[in-house]
């Protein structure tokens, strides 16, 4: 059996479940530490961890998601989730070694892309050029006319509407 690394989004979901479980724990040390983290939420602002613990049975997993979002500088889970999906939808941990060339500089990536072809993509602050097999493994279609419309350049697309359609497909594939 092959180990498959989790995506950031999956990992955050696991962390939220652990936080929620710790809040409900009979181990006071765990539950108190978790309750303290919940005091960051507007719902519990001004409350002590002990006061949060008094209402721990009413606290849902969605509240733990919100705690993680606040801790990462977001106003809520949906904002954080959308940012992560936008940043990560073109990179799958299972495909990290599959036909991609990495660059820390867009200009260098663009030079390589213009010389060798492929698909110029971005992951956070880095750039990579992928082959058609990589695109297929992301469950996108290499012959989709929208690739031609964007000039095969995800970073600086020639047609923003075509890019949006490709992005919507990539986002859908990432979430499912």
N, C-alpha and C positions, 0 to 999 in steps of 0.2 A: 504494500500500500504506500502510495506516494504522499508525502506531507505537502499540503497546499497552504501557503501563507495567507492569512486573512487580509482583507482590504482594511483600510483605515475605518471605514464606516462600520464594517462588521465588528472590528475590535472595539469601537466606541459603544456599540450596542451591548457587547459582552460586559464592558466596564459598567454600563448603566445597570445591567441585571445584577452584577456583583454588589454595586452600591446599594441598590434596593434591598437585596438579600441581607446585606450587612446591617441596614437600618432596622430590619425586623429580627435580627439575631438576638438570642438570649445572652450572648457574650457582651457584657456592658461596654467593654473597651471598643469593640467593633461598632456597636450600635451608636455609641456616643460620638465616635469619629465621623461616622456617616451622618448623624444628625447635625453635627457642626457644619458639614458641607451643605446641607439643605438650608441652613440659615442664610445662604447667599441669594436664595430665591426671594423675589418680592413678596410672595405668599407668606413667607416666614421671616421677613425682615423685622429686626428688633426682638425676635424670639431667641431664647437660649436653646442650646441643644436639648436640655431637659424638657422644655416646653414642646419642642418638635417631637420628641420621643412620646409624649403624651398622646399625640395624634398620629403616631406612626402607622396605625392600622388603616388610616384614611389616605395615606400617601401612596400614589400609584407609580408604576414604572415610568410613565410619561414625565413625572416630576424629576425622576433620576436623570432622564434624558436632558431635561432643562438644566439641571445642575451641571452636567458635563459641558453643555453649550456655554453657560455663563463662565465656567472655569477656563474655557478656551477663547473667551473674549467675544462671544456672539450673544445676540439678544434672545435667542431661543434655538430650539432643536432644529426647526425647519430651516432657519438661516444657515446653521452650521452644516446640516445635511446637504443642502443645495450647493454650498461652496465646495464641500468635499466631492460631491458627484461631478461638479463642473471641472474640478482639478484632476480627478482620478479616473474619469470614464474612459480614457483611452489607454489606460495602463492596467494590465491584469498581472498580479504576482506570478501566475502560472506561465505567463508569456515573456517574462523579463529577459530571457536569453534567446528569444525567437526572432531573428532577423531584424534587429534594430541597431542603429549606430547612434550613440549619445553625444551631445554637445552641451556645454554650459553657456555657449554664446550663440545667439540667434544668427549673427552674420556668418559664422563658420558653418553652422548647420545649413544655411541657405546656399552657400557656395557648394557644399557637398551635394545637396539636393539638386541644384541646377546641373551639376556635372554627372550625377549618377541616377537621377530620377527617384521614384518612390513616393512616399507620402510624408510630408513634413508635419510633424505633430509636436505637441507640447505636454509636459507633465510638470506642473507647478512652475518653477523658474528654470527648468531645463528643457532642452529640445532634442528630438530624435527623429531620425529618418527610418521609416519602416518599409518593408516590402509588402507585396499583395497578400502573401500568406498570413502575415501578421494581421492585416485588416480583416481577412476572412475569419481568423481565430477570434476576433472581437465580435464576430457575427454581423459585420458590416459587409456590404457588397463592393468589391474593388471596382466594378464596372458601373456603379451608380453614377448617373450623369452629373450629380451634384459634386462629385470629386473634380470633374473637369471644370465645372462652373467656378469652383473655388481655387482652381489652379493647383490642386493637390497640396495646397498650403493651408493647414488648419490655423496657423498662427496669424497670418495676414491674408485672409481669404479675399479673392477677387469679387465674390458675390456673397453678401451677408445673409440673404434669404436662403441660399443653398447651404451655407454653413449651418444656419439654424436648423434646417431639416436634418442634416447629418448629426448635429449635436443632439437633437431630440432622439434620434435612433440610438446613438451611443449611450445617452443617459438611460434610456429605456432598457437597453441590454445590460447596463451596469447594475441597475437596481434589481432587475429580475433574476 
